[in-house]
Amino acid sequence: MTRGSPTSLWRPYTQMKLAAPPLEAVATHGTRIRLADGRELVDGVASWWTAVHGYNHPHIAEAVSRQLSAMPHVMFGGLSHAPAESLAKRLAALLPGDLDHVFFSDSGSVAVEVALKMAAQYWLNRGIAGRTKVLAFRGGYHGDTMGAMSVCDPEEGMHRRFGAWLPEQIFCDLSRTEAEIRSLDATLAHHRDVLAAVIVEPLVQGAGGMRMHPPEVLATIDRLAKRHGIPLIADEIFTGFGRTGSLFACEQAGIVPDIVCLSKALTGGTMTLAATVARTEIFSAFWSDDPAAALMHGPTFMANPLACAAANASLDLFEREPRLAQAQAIGERLADGLADLHGRPGIADIRVLGAIGCVQFDHAPDLATLKERLLARGVWVRPFGDILYLTPALTIDAADLDRLIEAVVQAACDELAPGDG
Ligand SMILES: *Cc1c(COP(=O)(O)O)cnc(C)c1O
């Protein structure tokens, strides 16, 4: 495909007429992506944060291949299977508190849709009408489907474009300051009779710009939601499975949200799968002699056995291998390596949490140039907006991690002083 030539393949978030053609990937292994032209790139993104154990992990590959011979898929209406039963049990055991009731779907956005529907129907099933709104936080990202978009940051393009399609929600700033905490408290009090839920990305707003907040902020949101009797949805799709240094980000605040959304790294980046997990209090509102009180959702490929097998194998690896220690070690190396950029003119912020490192410019860089510079250094890193970030596989070795850090630091320096680099 050449630039501007129409093609049968429609790419994500891409102006097809203007964008450079994509690179052709032919193989992956560990933390490397091999291209058709023979180049091998060190991967700094882990394919949108999914491939936490690196690519083609043999334990996951074996589990999927075994499942493929036995039963690649079977409908989930009226049928069940061991991979799903076991995965649900394991997720319930790993999540804090009584987050014990697992509903599977096939992508993160759908897990968020299910969470929103669950919250809405929770109130309806209890005979309480009119609770049709969600309180969400500015800077958040929860997916691309209509309901999920409605709780994404309202200033981002999607609201402006699709505003008329989206249910109107209520937005607050993340409660960092005393004034913001008071404001959230007042907003919850004011709207409590129309609110079905509060939704938050715990500790890191990922796709919205890798903005981090301390556990106390999350604990405050949880406390205020509970004070006003409004269920809290924690969207752990980005943060879940070790990315922030704990298996789930909520653990660091010691909170038990009412509903948790999981996807991205759930299968170790192998298959598409998502889960919406509810506490017993939520599930109980659906436990009834009334068939109409059942949760009204059921994706065709729900609990796909291949995906469940991959997820079970991924959880085995979290049990057997020191992923959380690896995440923390990556964080230390990132903090160290990116420290050189601190305070440089043109740099707005450097931040690190768990295995996430982020360089924020004080201006919007030319992304095409920045991407070219990164590629020229043999790394796969995808800057967006005003940020350049690294979210490598938790298994990345020191040499590849150093190459990523060096490439990011050099690309940032070139951006700040073009010609000097
Ligand atoms: C990626 C993401 C989603 C959407 O997941 P998809 O699988 O892309 O639909 C939702 N919430 C968060 C926090 C995410 O990072």
The ligand as an ORCA input file, in Angstrom:
! r2SCAN-3c Opt
* xyz 0 1
  C      -7.915     -0.137     26.196
  C      -8.854      0.303     27.273
  C     -10.241      0.132     27.138
  C     -10.881     -0.423     25.881
  O     -10.486     -1.707     25.611
  P     -10.676     -2.292     24.098
  O     -10.266     -3.723     24.232
  O      -9.764     -1.485     23.237
  O     -12.098     -2.127     23.741
  C     -11.042      0.521     28.195
  N     -10.515      1.046     29.333
  C      -9.196      1.212     29.483
  C      -8.677      1.771     30.766
  C      -8.315      0.868     28.463
  O      -7.000      1.061     28.611
*
